[in-house]
Amino acid sequence: MDGGSADATLRRLEAYDSSQGEELSEESMRKAGVPEDLVDGLIKSKEHYAEFDTEAYRVWILKALSRALGSSEEDLDTDLEPVGIETAPVEQIEVQSTGGGDPRDVILGILGSNGGELVEYEDLVGACISAGSSREDAENAVMGPKDDTMEISEPKFGFFSISG
């Protein structure tokens, strides 16, 4: 993962955070401080995807960037607090550590910490790539736990959940 990709992703997460609670209109997004080039895409994504806590993604990006720059995982872990992902206003689920850049661990960590919600294939692959995997390794990592070990399932085409 290069610094430019990480910066761009962190910028999009910051824009998403700025838009929380705002009406889905261009005017509201601009008033909330969303950069002009992200307004249309953010509105479309918020119409399509459920709300989520950006902090888990921010942690994964920073860990991947740290590994890419040669910082030790231990140094980074001391600066981070446990992260929760909101699945409902009342519930918080602790994010499971991905324990490094292994794409299988990233996938199982995401699916195991999102409250049973379905996760789109491209989101899983993208998270693995952000954690330092190649696209091919990420794609294989999705299919292995599905086809070989059946740890995850695909109840709807292109959408995955933890089995069981």
N, C-alpha and C positions, 0 to 999 in steps of 0.2 A: 504494500500500500504506500503510495507516495503522499507527501505532505499536501499537494494540491487537491487530491481526491478527498483526503480527510478534511481539509479546510472547507471544501465545497459541501460535503455532507454535513459537517457541523453547522455551516451557515444555513442549510435547509432546515435542520433541527431547530435552530434558534428562531427562524421564521415561523415554524410550526408552533413553537412555544409562545411567540408573540401573538399568534392568532387565536389562542385558546379563549373561548367564550365569546368570540366575535361572530357577527352575522356573516353568512357566506356571500358577501358582495365585494366587488373590487374596491369600493369606497371604504368599507369597514376594514378590509385588509390593509389598505394604504395607511389609514389612520392608526392602525395598530403597529405600524412600523415594518410591515413586510416589504422587502425589496421589490421594486417594480417588476423585475424579471421573474419573480417567483409567484406573483399574485395569481395568475390564471391556473398554473399547475397546482398550487396549494388548494384553491377552491375546488378543483376537480378531484383531487385526492381526498379531501375531507368529505366530499359527497359520496365517494366510493368506499372508503375504508373507515373502520371504527376508530374511535379515539384511542390513543395509547400514550404511555408515559415515555418521553424521549430519553430519559436518563439512562435506561438500560442500553440503548443504542449508542449513546454518547460514551459510556464506559467501554463498550466493545471497540469502538473506533479508536479511542485513546489507547487502549491496550494494544491494538494492532499497530498503531503508529509507533508506540513505544518499542514494540518488538522489532519493527522495521528499522528503527533508528538505533537499535542495539541496546536500549535500556533494559535493565533486568526486570522481570515480572514482579519480583519481590519489592523493588523500589516503588513501582507503580501501585501495587496493592496497598501499601501503607498509607497512601494518599486518598484512597477511595473508601467510601462508606458503603454498606450494603444497599442495594437498589431494589425497589419494588415496582411492579407493573400493575397499573390499575385495571381490574377487570370489571369492577362495579364500584360505585361510589363508596361502599362500605368496606369492600375487601381489598387487601393488599397481598400479593403473592411475592415471596422472595425469589429473586432471580438466582438461578443455579449458576455457579461458576463454570465457565467453559474450559477452564484448566489449560489454556493455551490455544493455539490456532488450529487444532485438529478439527476439520470440518464436521465430522460426525458429532463431536462434543458440542460444537456450536449449535448444530441443528437440534440435538436432544435438549440442550440448555434452553433454547428458545421455546420449543414445543412443551417442555416440562414446566415452564414458568409463566405461561400466558393464560392460565385458567381454563384450559381446554378449548379455547377458540381455535378455529381453523386458520392456518397460515399459508399464504400463497407460495407456490414453488419459487417464483422469482425473488420473493423476499428472503427465503431460506438461502438460496444461492448467493444473493447479494450480501447477506450477513457473513457467509463463509468467505467470500472474496474480500470483504472489508477486514476480516480477521487474518488475511494473508494467504488464503488458498487460491489456486488457479480455478478458473471456471470449470474445467474438466473435473478436477478433484471435487469441487463443490457439488457438481451434478451427480457424480458417482456416489458421493456421501449421502445424498438424498435418497437415491434408489437402493443403496445397500441396506439401511435399516428398514426400508419398506419391503423389499423383495426377499432379502436373505434372512434377516433376524426378526422381521415383523415387529420391530419396536415402535414403528410409526405406521400410520395408515393414511390412505387417500380416499376419505369418504365422499368427496366431491372432486371431480377431475381438476387437477392442478392445485388442490388445497389439501394440506396435511394436518394431522393431529397426532398426539401421542397415543399409542394403542392401549387398550385396556380398560 
